[in-house]
Amino acid sequence: MEKYNALEQAVRDTSLAIITENVTTLKELNRIYVKYKVLPKRLKRFSNYYSSKFLGHNVPEMYVLVKDNLKEENDSFEEWKQQNEKYLLSEPDLYYKEDSFNSGDTNICFILGHSGSGKSMMARTLEGDEIDHIELDDLLLTKDHFTRDQLKDYSDMFWSFFNGAGAKYYIGIDERNNIPKEEYEDKVFVDFVSFAMDYARQHREKKYIIEGIWIYLYFEDPSLFEDYAVFIKGTSFLKSKIRAMKRERQRDKEELQERKQMFGREVRNYFLDEDKINVYRSFYGGRPETIFRAETNEAAKQSEEVINELNSIVRCFVNEDADGISEIMTKAEADTELSGWNKMKIISECRSALFDLRTPFEPPVRPC
């Protein structure tokens, strides 16, 4: 692939997806990031290489940074948070059947917790070449955000659902707004989770992560999931909602006011949400297959080290340095401090990069 010496050159390459600080709207930001998520792995590496080289961060990191820059800080809300946060304390994260999921005996994991609690971050610590990560929120964003080809790149399970049992749900927002909630939203999550369980049983060669608040909202009986891995974020409602508001607030003043009002309604519904999550925590909390784990500074440090190693693999790949990739893999294999998942993630990425270096690449056809 052609090498670039300036950010502008890399940004103009339509086969890549690079987020810069010149992005001024969330719509544009999300468009670029969706494009990045469905790129072939080889082109993701090149996108991350140039992003890190010229901007100091890879594409996912730039997505978070730019998204934060598009938010509007509210000092009064921060003051309110400081006064009340101590009343809503977080609990340790719950991991049910983690070992079973790690070994592959269980090949589907459901992650739940408050919106903004860090479910996606938890899922990203588990992702690998043979793991599909599905965010249930995306079930409501289908036709407007994903072509059918992009659905397949996102996840084979996702694609199979919308081309089979869930074909009627492959619609856009205009169509969705004309359908009663009980005929669409109240059904799509239940139908997809049921489909996912069957699909995972038939595709034992892969693992699947499914995360979202919709699990505890639409499934009151936690025993329905006892044959699978279940992880529950323990982040408190208050911290979660603060994160969610920061994530979703836009520059538009009217929308910001709507978010504040929605937050007020959500606070009033706090005990309802919390009760539903606690039903799951109580059901799985006392089981021998369950462990509790609080995030520590050491965990955050290891996460940063893993990101640095993954960035090093990208640099080696772009420079066609197979020996460098092999050295990183050997180092990871011998590292006794790495968690099993982080070790697997680095080794898996090394093997994938080495395979791609040996395999001729047919670049995607660019539109005229």
N, C-alpha and C positions, 0 to 999 in steps of 0.2 A: 504494500500500500504506500502511496505517496507520503513523504514526510513533510511536515509543516514547521516553519520557523516563526510563525506569528499566530496569535489567537484568531485574528480575522480570517486567516486562510482556513483554519480548522472549522470555524463556525460556518463558513460558506460551503463546506462539504456536506451535501444533503444526505450522505449515507451515515453521518454521525449525528449524535444528539448531545449538544453541549449547552449548559445553562450559564449565562453570564449575568452580571449585575445590571445589564441593560434591559433585562426583562422587567416590565412595568406593571403587568396585570397577572392575577392568579390564573386567568384563563390561558394566557400564553404560557405561563410557567407549567401548568398541568399538561398542556398540549405537548410541550417538549419532553416532559418526564414520561408521559405515556409512550411517546415514540421511543425513548431510551429503554423502557421496560420490555418492549417487544423486539428490540434489535437482536440479531444473532450475537452470540457471546463474543465472537471475535471483534465485532464492531463496538460492542460495549466496552471492551478493553481499550480500544483506540480512543473512544470517547473519554474514558476515565483518564487515560494517559495525558491527553492534551489538556483536559480540564485541570488535572493536578499540576501539569507543567506550567501552565500560564496563569492559573487562578489559585493554585495552592490547595485545592480540594477536589475530590472526585465528584462525579455528577450527583449521586445521592446526597453528599454533603452540601453541595451547592444548592440543591433543591431545598434543603432545610434552611440554609442561611438566607437565601433569597426570599423564601416564604416568610421567614421571621421579619425580614426587612419590609415586607409588604403589610405587616401588621401595624396597628396604631396602638401605642402604649397608653394606658389610662391610669394615671397616678392615684386617683381616688379608689379605683378597684384594687390596686396593689396594696394600699393602706388598709382597706377592708380585709384583704387576704391575710395580712400580717396579724391583724387583731383576732381573727377567728380560726386560723389554720390549726392552732394547738388543740382545738376541740374535736377535730376530726383526724385522728391518727391513722397512718397506714399500717397494714398488717403484712407479715411475710408472704411472699408468693407461694402458691401451692402447686406442687407437681405430682399428679397422680399417674402412675404407670410410666414414669420417665424412662426407667431402664428397659421396659418392654418396647417403648417407641425407639429408643436408641439402638436396640438389637434388631429391630425390624419385626419382632413377633406381633406387635401392634403397628399398623401402617397408617393410622390416621390419628391426628391430635387436634382437639378442640381447645381454643384459647378464649377465655372470657374475662371480663372485667369492665369497669366503668369506661365510658368514652374518654379518651385522653390518658388512660392509666398506663399505657406503654405496651399494649398487646402486640402491636406491629413490631416494636423493638424486640420483644421476647421472641417473636416468630423469626426475625432475621437472624437471631443467634442459632437457629436450628436449620436454616436453609442450606441446601447443597444441591449438587447436580441432579440427584434423584428425589428431590423434595419439591412438590408443588405447594406454593403458599397462596391461599385464596382468602381475600378479604370480603366478608359477606356484604359490606357496603356496595361493592361493585355489582352486585345483583341488580341494583336499582339504577345503574349507570351504563347499561349495556349498549343499546343501539347508538346513543349519542357519543359514546366514548370508544367503542370497539367495533371494528369491522369483524366479519366472521373469521378472516385470516388472523387478525390480531387476537381474537378469542383463543385460537388454537395455540398461538405463541404464549399467551398468558398462562394457559393450563389446558391440558387434554381433557381433564374432568369438566372444566368450565365449558369448553367447546362442545363436548358431548352432551351436556345438559341442554344447552341452548339450541342444539341441532336435533334434539330428541324429545325427552319428556318435558323439557322446559321451553320448547320452541315458542309457545304462546307468550312467554315473558320477554322475548327479544323485541322490545319496543323502545321508542324514544320518549322523552319527557312530555311532549305534547299529547301523545296517546295515553301516557300514564296518568296525566292530570284529569283525563276524562273517564277514568276507571275508579269505581268506589274502592276505598282502602281494603274492605273485606274481600274483594274479588282479586286483588293484586298483592299488595304488601303483606296482608295477613296470610297469603298462601305461598308466595314465592320462596320465602325462607324455609318454611316447613317442607315444601316439595324438594328444594335443593338439598337440604341436610339428609333427607331420606334417600335421595338419589346418590349422594356422596358416600353414604355408608355402603350401599350396594356396589357402587363403582369401585371403591377401595378394596372390597373383598374380591372383586374380579381382576384387580390389577395389583397383585402383591409385589410386583417388581419395583414399585415406587412408594414413596411416603407422601402424605398429604397433611398440610396444616390448614385448618379452617378457623378463622378468628372473627369475632364481632360481638357486639352487645346483643344481637338478635337471638343468640343461643339461649340466654337466660330470660329474654323477653317473650319468646314464643314456645319454649319448652319448660314447663313448670316442673316436670318430673326428671330429676337428675339421673335417675337409674337408667334412663334411656341411653346414657353414654358410658355406662360402667364397663363395657367391653373395649373401650377405646382409651387413649391417653387424654387426660383433661388437665389443663394448666389454668390457674386462676390468678390474675394479677391482684395484689393486695393493696395497691395504691388507693388512698382514701378518695372519697367522693370529691372533696374540696380541691385537692391537688389535681385530680383528674379533670375536673371542670375548668379549672384555671388553665391547664394545658390546652384543653379542647377549645376554649375561647380564644386563646392566643393563636392557635392553629387556624381557626376559622374566621376570625375577624378580618374584615377588609377595610380599605380606606373609606369606602362609602359610609357617610355618617348615618344615613337612614338604616342601613343594614346593621351597623354597630348597635344602634338603639334596639333593633329587633333582637339581636343576640343577647343584649342585657336583659330584655324582658323575658326572653326564652330561658335565660339562666335563672331568673326568679321563679319561673314556673317549675324548672327542673329541681331547684332547691326544695320547693314544696313537695315534689314527688320523690325526694331523696330516700325517704324510708321505704317507699315501695320498691325502688331499684335495689337498695341495700338489702332488703329482705329477700328479694329474689336471688341475689348473689350469695347471701348467707345460707340459703337453702342448699346450694351447691357446695359451699365450703363445709357445712355441717355434714353433708352426705359423704364427702370424700375425705374430710379432715382426719377421721379416726381410722382410716384403712391402712393396713400394713404396707400397701404399695405406694403410699403417699409420703412425700417429704416436704418440708417447708424450708424456704431459702430467702433470706433478705439480701437485697443487692448491697454490695460493699464497695468501698473505694478500690479494693483489689480487683473486683470483678470489672469495674469500669476501666482500670488500668490494663487488664488483660484484653478487654475489648479493643482498646486503642492499639495495643500491640498487634492484634490480629489484623486490624485495618491496615496498619503499616506493612505487614507482610503481604497482604493481598495487593496493596499498591505496588510493592516490589515485584510481585509476579507480573503485574501489568507492564511495568517498565521493561522487565526482561523479555516479555512476549513481543512488545513493539520493536525491541532491538534484536529480536531473533536470538536471544541468549538462552539456549536450552540448558547449558551447564549451570547458569545462574538459577534457573527454575528448579533444576535437580538439587542444587545445594539448599534451597529454601525447603524443599520437601524433606530432605534428609535431616535438616535441623528440626523441623516440626516433628518428625517421627521420633527423634531422640529427646524431645522436650517433655520432661516429666511434670512440669508445672502447668502445661496446657490442659484445659478440660477436654473431655472426649470429643465434644461437638466442635470446639474450636480447632482441635487437631485434625478432625475429619474434614472440616471446611477448607483448611489450608491445603491439605494433601489432595483433596478432591479437585481443588482449583488448579493445583500444580499439574495433576494428571491431565486435566482437561486442556490446559494451555499447551502442554507438550504434544498432546494428540493433534491439536489444531495447527501447531507448527509443522507437523509432518503431513498434514492433509491439505491438498490444493483447495483454494477458496474461490468460489464463483461469486463475485460481488453482486448485490442486488441491482436490478435494472432501475436506473434513475428515470423518473418521468421527464418527458421532453418539455 
